[in-house]
Structure formats: structure tokens, C-alpha cells
Amino acid sequence: MPVPAHQVRARFTADTVTVYQAYPPEIAHPALAAGRFVPPFKRERMTWIKPSFRWMMYRCGWGAKPGQERVLAVEITRAGFEWALTNSCLSGFDRARHPDREDWSRRLRASPVRVQWDPERSLRLAPLPHRSLQVGLSGEAVRRYVEEWLVGLSDVTPTAHAVRAALDAGDDAAAGALLPPERPYPLPPDVAAVIGASAP
């Protein structure tokens, strides 16, 4: 069966969901040592979390892009993740969600969370016909992310490098076997409606 156009896919348990971020070592190393985000991580900046490992790899170039050398798997509560989506606004105007651009613009300014759907990526990072969710946190959402939702941090940079090495060696099967398993996330219907997720 084809993958729905707008579906959240992630690694999750009964209580948590894993999202990914990439940072320079000067931010990632203190965070990993503390088990939470600490300075020089800046709460004042919007921080983007990504449930898709492959989309994170596309964004950070397998951990090779300057300023994105360390890839973190961030385990957060599902309650927090769903709060973020419930309190979000799409980063682009969608006539199905808002009656006019002015209404959308007001909601965008007021919302502490932005979401956008970008083309999901294949193992070799080519765009796919279905989309992947990106979630931008600001203001209250960043505070909640750092203080309330965070369950654990781990460094998955070695995994990123191992997948890239297998691809460079032409062994796509080995590369694919290294990817973190992701499956459709069971969004509550009211949350799915806010972000424009496809019906299951």
C-alpha cells in the first residue's frame, strides 16, 4: 500500500517518541554529559525536531555539515509531542485550515510551535512522494521541551556515519538494516486535524 501523503512516522514506545536534532560539538557534548540541554544551547531560538531519521540525515548530510556534526536522538514524552502539535500552526498558508491569510498569519504569530511537511527521503536521500513532519519549537514550547518533555538524550552520530559508510561501499541492504525502525505514529484525530495529517 502507498504511504499516506502526510503521515507521522517515528520510533516510539507506549509513553515516549524519539525525535532527532543535529548540533555542533560545543552544544551536543555538554547536553550529552548533562543528560539535558544546557548552555550554550539557547532557549530563545526556535529549535526544530524531526521524527524521521532519514530526513535528519538529509538535513545534516550524515553528520558532515558544519554546525551539524553531532546527531542526537531525543526521547520525549508522547504527551509533550502531542501538546506541541495541538498548539502548532502550519508554517505555510493552507486554505483548508484557515479561512484567509490574515487568520493564518495571526495564528502563526500566536503559536509557540510551527509545523511543516517536507518530502520524505529515501535511503540515498532522494525525495519521495510522501511527506515528513518537521516541528519548530519556540517560547513556551522550548521551555516545556527542555524542562518537562525530555526523557533522554543519546548520540547517534556513529549510526549516521555507519549508514553512510555502507552506502559508500554500495551495500544498501546493510545501510538499511542500520536505520532506526520507524512506524506510523497513532495521532489522536483532533491532533491530526490541526497539522493536516492524512487519514489512516
Phi, psi and chi 1 to 4 in degrees:
 res  aa     phi    psi   chi1   chi2   chi3   chi4
   1 MET       -  141.9  -69.4 -179.9   59.5      -
   2 PRO   -67.4  150.3   23.8  -34.2      -      -
   3 VAL   -74.7  133.2  177.4      -      -      -
   4 PRO   -55.8  148.2  -25.7   34.8      -      -
   5 ALA   -59.9  -38.2      -      -      -      -
   6 HIS  -128.4   87.2  -62.8   84.7      -      -
   7 GLN  -129.2  133.6  178.9 -169.1   67.6      -
   8 VAL   -83.8  122.9  178.1      -      -      -
   9 ARG  -121.3  134.7  -65.1  167.0  -59.1  -79.9
  10 ALA  -159.2  169.4      -      -      -      -
  11 ARG   -94.4  124.1 -175.0  172.3 -166.8  171.9
  12 PHE  -151.2  160.3   59.6   90.3      -      -
  13 THR  -117.1 -168.3   68.9      -      -      -
  14 ALA   -64.9  -26.6      -      -      -      -
  15 ASP  -120.4  -17.9  -59.0  -51.1      -      -
  16 THR  -130.5  162.5   66.2      -      -      -
  17 VAL  -136.1  144.3   58.1      -      -      -
  18 THR  -100.9  130.4  -62.4      -      -      -
  19 VAL  -123.5  166.3  -64.4      -      -      -
  20 TYR  -124.0  146.0  -60.9   96.6      -      -
  21 GLN  -142.8  153.3  -64.8 -168.5  -77.5      -
  22 ALA  -124.2  135.6      -      -      -      -
  23 TYR  -138.5  163.0  -73.7  107.8      -      -
  24 PRO   -70.8  158.6   26.1  -33.6      -      -
  25 PRO   -55.1  -34.4  -25.9   34.1      -      -
  26 GLU   -66.8  -19.2   55.9  -93.8   27.8      -
  27 ILE   -96.7  -43.0  -67.9  178.1      -      -
  28 ALA   -66.9  -44.0      -      -      -      -
  29 HIS   -63.9  -47.0  -68.4  170.5      -      -
  30 PRO   -61.8  -36.8  -23.0   33.6      -      -
  31 ALA   -63.7  -45.1      -      -      -      -
  32 LEU   -64.8  -39.2  -70.6  163.7      -      -
  33 ALA   -65.0  -38.2      -      -      -      -
  34 ALA   -86.4  -18.6      -      -      -      -
  35 GLY    76.0   15.3      -      -      -      -
  36 ARG  -162.9  168.3   57.6 -168.7  178.1   86.5
  37 PHE   -80.0  123.8  -71.6  107.0      -      -
  38 VAL  -130.6  163.1  -65.3      -      -      -
  39 PRO   -53.5  142.0  -27.2   35.8      -      -
  40 PRO   -85.5   11.7   30.2  -35.8      -      -
  41 PHE   -56.2  132.5  175.4   89.3      -      -
  42 LYS  -109.0  116.9  -70.5 -177.3  169.7   57.0
  43 ARG   -69.7  -20.5  -62.4 -171.6 -175.1 -160.0
  44 GLU   -74.2  -16.6  -60.4   78.4   17.8      -
  45 ARG   -93.5  150.3  -63.8 -176.8   58.8 -178.7
  46 MET   -67.4  135.2  178.5  168.8  -78.4      -
  47 THR  -120.8  129.5 -173.1      -      -      -
  48 TRP  -100.9  129.8  -72.6   85.4      -      -
  49 ILE  -113.8  147.6   58.4  176.0      -      -
  50 LYS  -134.0  119.6  -55.8  158.1 -177.2   64.4
  51 PRO   -71.5  -21.2  -16.2   29.5      -      -
  52 SER   -92.2  119.0  167.2      -      -      -
  53 PHE   -63.7  -41.9 -176.5   81.5      -      -
  54 ARG   -65.6  -37.7  -74.8  177.5  -61.7  173.6
  55 TRP   -67.7  -36.0 -152.2   94.8      -      -
  56 MET   -62.9  -38.9 -177.9   73.0  -98.7      -
  57 MET   -65.3  -38.0  -65.7  -56.0   98.7      -
  58 TYR   -62.5  -43.0  166.1   72.3      -      -
  59 ARG   -68.8  -38.9 -176.6   69.6 -179.7   84.7
  60 CYS  -102.9    2.0   72.6      -      -      -
  61 GLY    61.8   44.4      -      -      -      -
  62 TRP    60.5   32.3  -56.8  100.5      -      -
  63 GLY    77.2   23.4      -      -      -      -
  64 ALA  -108.4  -13.3      -      -      -      -
  65 LYS   -75.3  140.6  -71.6 -175.2  178.9  178.5
  66 PRO   -56.3  133.7  -24.0   33.7      -      -
  67 GLY    83.3   -2.3      -      -      -      -
  68 GLN  -134.2   35.6  -59.0 -174.7   63.1      -
  69 GLU   -76.8  -20.7  -62.1   92.6  -16.3      -
  70 ARG  -115.9  123.9  -51.5  -53.1  -63.6 -178.7
  71 VAL  -102.8  123.1 -174.9      -      -      -
  72 LEU  -107.7  135.7  -56.0 -177.2      -      -
  73 ALA   -93.9  121.8      -      -      -      -
  74 VAL  -113.8  112.9 -173.3      -      -      -
  75 GLU   -90.3  121.8 -167.8  176.3   13.1      -
  76 ILE  -126.3  165.5   61.5  174.3      -      -
  77 THR   -70.8  145.4   63.9      -      -      -
  78 ARG   -64.0  -34.5  -74.7  176.2   57.7  167.1
  79 ALA   -61.1  -41.8      -      -      -      -
  80 GLY   -66.6  -43.9      -      -      -      -
  81 PHE   -59.1  -44.3 -178.7   62.5      -      -
  82 GLU   -72.7  -30.2  -69.0  172.1   16.4      -
  83 TRP   -61.6  -44.1 -177.2   95.9      -      -
  84 ALA   -59.4  -45.7      -      -      -      -
  85 LEU   -68.0  -39.2  -58.8 -173.4      -      -
  86 THR   -62.3  -35.0  -60.3      -      -      -
  87 ASN  -100.1   25.7  -70.6  -83.4      -      -
  88 SER  -102.5  169.4   71.3      -      -      -
  89 CYS  -136.9  139.9  179.6      -      -      -
  90 LEU   -62.3  139.6  -69.2  171.3      -      -
  91 SER   -72.4  -14.1   60.2      -      -      -
  92 GLY  -123.4  150.7      -      -      -      -
  93 PHE   -64.6  131.5  173.4   62.8      -      -
  94 ASP  -130.6  114.1 -179.1   -7.8      -      -
  95 ARG   -61.1  -26.0 -163.9  173.8  -58.7  -81.4
  96 ALA   -73.1  -21.4      -      -      -      -
  97 ARG  -100.8  -26.7  -49.4 -105.0   83.4   75.1
  98 HIS  -136.6  141.7  -58.3  -81.8      -      -
  99 PRO   -67.5  -29.2   22.5  -32.3      -      -
 100 ASP  -157.8  170.9   52.5   49.1      -      -
 101 ARG   -65.9  -31.0  -73.5 -173.4  175.7  -86.1
 102 GLU   -65.6  -42.6 -174.7  176.1  -21.2      -
 103 ASP   -62.7  -44.3  177.9   80.3      -      -
 104 TRP   -62.4  -43.2  163.7   73.7      -      -
 105 SER   -62.2  -40.5 -176.8      -      -      -
 106 ARG   -63.3  -45.0  -81.0 -163.1  -55.6  -91.2
 107 ARG   -64.5  -39.2  175.9   65.2 -171.8  -95.5
 108 LEU   -62.4  -42.9 -172.9   66.6      -      -
 109 ARG   -66.9  -33.8  -71.1 -166.7  -61.1  -89.4
 110 ALA   -84.7  -22.1      -      -      -      -
 111 SER   -82.4  136.7  -63.2      -      -      -
 112 PRO   -82.2   -1.1   31.7  -35.2      -      -
 113 VAL  -135.6  135.5 -178.4      -      -      -
 114 ARG  -115.2  142.5  -65.0 -176.5 -176.7 -177.8
 115 VAL  -127.3  149.1  -65.5      -      -      -
 116 GLN  -147.5  153.5   61.8 -171.5   51.8      -
 117 TRP  -110.5  117.2  -65.3   94.2      -      -
 118 ASP  -116.1  155.7  -64.1  -54.2      -      -
 119 PRO   -56.4  126.9  -26.2   35.5      -      -
 120 GLU   -62.1  160.5 -179.2   61.4  -72.2      -
 121 ARG  -116.9  145.2  -61.7  -71.7  157.3  167.3
 122 SER   -76.7  178.6   70.1      -      -      -
 123 LEU   -56.6  -35.2 -179.2   59.3      -      -
 124 ARG   -96.2   17.3  -69.6 -166.8  170.7  -89.2
 125 LEU    69.1   20.6  -52.5 -174.6      -      -
 126 ALA   -77.8  147.8      -      -      -      -
 127 PRO   -66.6  141.0   21.5  -30.6      -      -
 128 LEU  -107.8  162.7  -64.6  172.0      -      -
 129 PRO   -71.6  -19.2   16.7  -25.2      -      -
 130 HIS   -98.5  169.2   52.9  -83.1      -      -
 131 ARG  -108.3  162.0  -60.3  -87.2  163.9  162.1
 132 SER  -125.1  141.5  178.1      -      -      -
 133 LEU   -86.6  134.1 -176.3   71.0      -      -
 134 GLN  -118.0  138.8  -36.1  -56.5  -36.1      -
 135 VAL  -125.5  118.4 -176.3      -      -      -
 136 GLY  -102.1  122.6      -      -      -      -
 137 LEU  -104.4  137.7  -50.8  175.8      -      -
 138 SER  -144.0  164.8   66.4      -      -      -
 139 GLY    52.3 -124.9      -      -      -      -
 140 GLU   -57.5  -36.1  179.8 -172.4    1.5      -
 141 ALA   -64.9  -38.5      -      -      -      -
 142 VAL   -65.4  -42.8  175.7      -      -      -
 143 ARG   -59.2  -46.7 -177.9 -167.3   63.3   76.6
 144 ARG   -63.2  -41.7  -72.4  172.7  177.9 -103.6
 145 TYR   -57.0  -48.2  176.9   60.2      -      -
 146 VAL   -75.2  -40.7  171.6      -      -      -
 147 GLU   -95.5  -28.6  -63.1  179.7    6.1      -
 148 GLU  -118.6  -39.8  -59.2  173.9   11.2      -
 149 TRP   -86.7  -28.3  -54.4  -16.9      -      -
 150 LEU   -64.8  126.3 -177.3   61.8      -      -
 151 VAL  -107.3  -39.0  174.3      -      -      -
 152 GLY  -167.6  154.9      -      -      -      -
 153 LEU  -123.6  139.5  -71.0  170.4      -      -
 154 SER  -143.1  152.9   58.3      -      -      -
 155 ASP   -92.6  113.9 -173.6   -4.6      -      -
 156 VAL  -107.6   17.6  -68.5      -      -      -
 157 THR   -57.4  -42.6  -48.3      -      -      -
 158 PRO   -58.2  -36.3  -27.1   36.8      -      -
 159 THR   -64.7  -44.3  -60.4      -      -      -
 160 ALA   -58.1  -45.3      -      -      -      -
 161 HIS   -67.5  -37.1  -68.9  171.4      -      -
 162 ALA   -67.4  -39.8      -      -      -      -
 163 VAL   -63.6  -45.6  175.6      -      -      -
 164 ARG   -61.8  -40.1  176.4   61.9 -176.0  -90.2
 165 ALA   -64.1  -40.8      -      -      -      -
 166 ALA   -65.5  -40.1      -      -      -      -
 167 LEU   -64.6  -42.4  -69.6  172.0      -      -
 168 ASP   -62.7  -28.7  -71.9  -13.7      -      -
 169 ALA   -84.5   -1.2      -      -      -      -
 170 GLY    80.6   13.4      -      -      -      -
 171 ASP  -103.1   79.3 -166.0  -18.5      -      -
 172 ASP   -64.7  -33.2  -72.8   27.2      -      -
 173 ALA   -64.1  -45.0      -      -      -      -
 174 ALA   -65.1  -40.1      -      -      -      -
 175 ALA   -62.2  -46.0      -      -      -      -
 176 GLY   -62.8  -34.7      -      -      -      -
 177 ALA   -67.9  -20.5      -      -      -      -
 178 LEU   -85.3  -14.5  -67.8  169.7      -      -
 179 LEU   -67.2  140.6  -66.4  175.7      -      -
 180 PRO   -61.2  136.6  -19.7   31.0      -      -
 181 PRO   -69.3  133.0   25.5  -33.1      -      -
 182 GLU  -128.6  144.4  -65.5  169.7    2.5      -
 183 ARG  -140.6  164.2   52.6 -158.9  169.9  100.9
 184 PRO   -57.4  131.4  -25.5   34.7      -      -
 185 TYR   -86.7  130.5 -175.5   89.6      -      -
 186 PRO   -80.3   82.2   30.1  -34.4      -      -
 187 LEU   -68.8  134.8  -75.8  173.2      -      -
 188 PRO   -58.7  143.4  -23.3   34.0      -      -
 189 PRO   -54.2  -38.0  -26.3   34.2      -      -
 190 ASP   -68.9  -34.2   56.6  -27.4      -      -
 191 VAL   -71.3  -42.1  179.4      -      -      -
 192 ALA   -58.7  -37.1      -      -      -      -
 193 ALA   -65.8  -36.0      -      -      -      -
 194 VAL   -63.7  -40.8  172.1      -      -      -
 195 ILE   -97.1   -0.1   64.9  171.2      -      -
 196 GLY    72.7   32.4      -      -      -      -
 197 ALA   -72.1  148.1      -      -      -      -
 198 SER   -66.5  148.4  -56.3      -      -      -
 199 ALA   -64.7  141.7      -      -      -      -
 200 PRO   -65.4      -   21.1  -29.7      -      -
